[in-house]
Amino acid sequence: MHKTKNSLSQNVRQEAIELLNRNLALALDLKLQSKQAHWNVKGPSFIALHELFDKVATSADEFADLIAERVAALGGTAEGTLAAVSKRTTLAAYPLKLASGAEHVEALSSALAAFGTSARAAIDEATRFGDADTADIFTEVSREADKQLWFVEAHAQAKA
């Protein structure tokens, strides 16, 4: 870890950095999955979903930045390379052959739900080891992930 005058103990900072880097991988994976959907969606709801998926990607990018900057503030190194993300992510692989809006809505909503679940678990974990600021970051992330999930799932919930 890098030297810092942050008053959290080294042990708390180390636990937080590990937790943050695990979730950084998920945020970056979610961003890439959102862009995959954005680039490849087809069908009658194309423009609405194309724009929505891009907004999800923007949110995921903001999650990643918020998480990575907290790592740096704690004296850690944000691990955001493709290799690090590939090694750490627990999101299901995004299917590459999807085309219809309904297929992308299902796949992306599943990724968002898994990401949100991890963010909520991170709130509890950060609280347990005594880093309220990291818990607060994950509260913010969780709240926005749930909002994005709502927007995506709404496309599957309407009656035809």
C-alpha positions in Angstrom: 0.0 0.0 0.0 1.0 3.6 -0.6 1.7 5.8 2.4 -1.2 7.9 3.5 -2.2 10.0 6.5 -5.7 8.5 6.3 -6.7 7.7 9.9 -8.1 4.2 9.2 -5.9 1.4 10.4 -3.8 -0.4 7.8 -5.8 -3.6 8.4 -9.1 -1.8 7.7 -7.7 -0.1 4.6 -6.4 -3.4 3.3 -9.8 -5.1 3.8 -11.5 -2.2 2.1 -9.1 -2.1 -0.8 -9.7 -5.9 -1.4 -13.5 -5.4 -1.2 -13.3 -2.4 -3.5 -11.1 -4.1 -6.1 -13.5 -7.1 -6.2 -16.4 -4.8 -6.9 -14.4 -2.7 -9.4 -14.0 -5.8 -11.5 -17.8 -6.2 -11.5 -18.5 -2.6 -12.3 -16.1 -2.7 -15.3 -17.6 -6.0 -16.5 -21.1 -4.5 -16.2 -20.0 -1.6 -18.3 -18.7 -3.9 -21.0 -21.8 -6.0 -20.9 -24.0 -2.9 -21.2 -22.0 -1.8 -24.2 -22.3 -5.2 -25.8 -26.1 -4.9 -25.5 -26.0 -1.3 -26.7 -24.1 -2.2 -29.8 -26.0 -5.3 -30.7 -29.7 -4.8 -29.8 -32.2 -5.2 -32.7 -35.9 -5.0 -33.0 -38.9 -2.6 -32.7 -37.6 -1.1 -29.5 -34.1 -0.6 -30.8 -33.6 3.1 -30.2 -35.2 3.1 -26.7 -33.0 0.1 -25.6 -29.9 1.3 -27.5 -30.1 4.6 -25.5 -31.0 2.9 -22.2 -28.2 0.4 -22.4 -25.8 3.3 -23.1 -27.1 5.0 -19.9 -26.5 1.8 -18.0 -22.9 1.7 -19.3 -22.4 5.3 -18.2 -23.7 4.5 -14.7 -21.4 1.5 -14.5 -18.5 3.7 -15.6 -19.4 6.1 -12.8 -19.5 3.2 -10.3 -16.0 2.1 -11.4 -14.6 5.5 -11.1 -16.1 6.0 -7.6 -14.8 2.6 -6.4 -11.3 3.0 -8.0 -10.9 6.5 -6.5 -11.7 5.1 -3.1 -9.0 2.5 -3.5 -6.5 5.2 -4.3 -7.6 7.4 -1.4 -7.0 4.4 0.9 -3.5 4.0 -0.4 -4.2 1.1 -2.7 -3.8 0.4 -6.4 -7.1 0.2 -8.4 -6.9 -3.0 -10.4 -8.9 -2.1 -13.5 -7.0 -3.9 -16.3 -8.7 -6.4 -18.5 -6.7 -9.2 -17.0 -7.6 -8.1 -13.4 -11.3 -7.8 -14.3 -11.3 -11.2 -16.1 -9.7 -12.9 -13.0 -12.0 -11.2 -10.5 -15.4 -10.9 -12.0 -18.2 -13.1 -10.8 -20.8 -11.9 -13.3 -22.0 -14.5 -15.7 -20.4 -14.2 -19.1 -22.6 -12.1 -21.5 -23.9 -14.2 -24.4 -22.4 -12.9 -27.6 -25.1 -14.1 -30.0 -28.0 -12.1 -28.6 -29.9 -9.8 -30.9 -33.5 -9.2 -29.8 -34.4 -6.5 -27.3 -36.0 -9.1 -25.0 -32.9 -11.2 -25.0 -30.7 -8.3 -24.1 -33.1 -7.1 -21.5 -33.0 -10.5 -19.8 -29.2 -10.8 -19.9 -28.5 -7.2 -18.8 -31.1 -7.3 -16.1 -29.4 -10.4 -14.7 -26.0 -8.7 -14.7 -27.4 -5.6 -13.0 -29.2 -7.8 -10.4 -26.0 -9.7 -9.6 -24.0 -6.4 -9.4 -26.6 -4.9 -7.1 -26.5 -8.0 -4.8 -22.7 -7.7 -4.6 -22.9 -4.0 -3.8 -25.4 -4.6 -0.9 -23.1 -7.4 0.4 -20.2 -4.9 0.3 -22.2 -2.4 2.4 -22.5 -5.1 5.1 -18.9 -6.2 4.8 -17.5 -2.6 5.0 -19.6 -1.9 8.0 -18.4 -5.1 9.7 -14.7 -4.1 9.3 -15.3 -0.5 10.3 -15.1 1.6 7.1 -18.3 3.7 7.0 -17.1 5.7 4.1 -16.7 2.6 1.9 -20.1 1.4 3.1 -21.5 4.7 2.0 -20.0 4.4 -1.4 -21.6 1.0 -1.9 -24.9 2.4 -0.7 -24.8 5.0 -3.4 -23.7 2.4 -6.0 -26.5 0.0 -4.9 -29.2 2.7 -5.0 -28.2 3.6 -8.6 -27.8 0.0 -9.7 -31.3 -0.7 -8.5 -32.6 2.3 -10.4 -30.9 1.1 -13.6 -32.3 -2.4 -13.0 -35.8 -1.0 -12.7 -35.4 0.9 -16.0 -34.2 -2.3 -17.8 -36.7 -4.6 -16.2 -39.6 -2.3 -17.1 -39.1 -3.4 -20.7 -39.9 -7.0 -19.7 -42.8 -6.3 -17.4 -45.2 -4.6 -19.7 -48.2 -6.6 -21.0 -48.3 -6.9 -24.7 
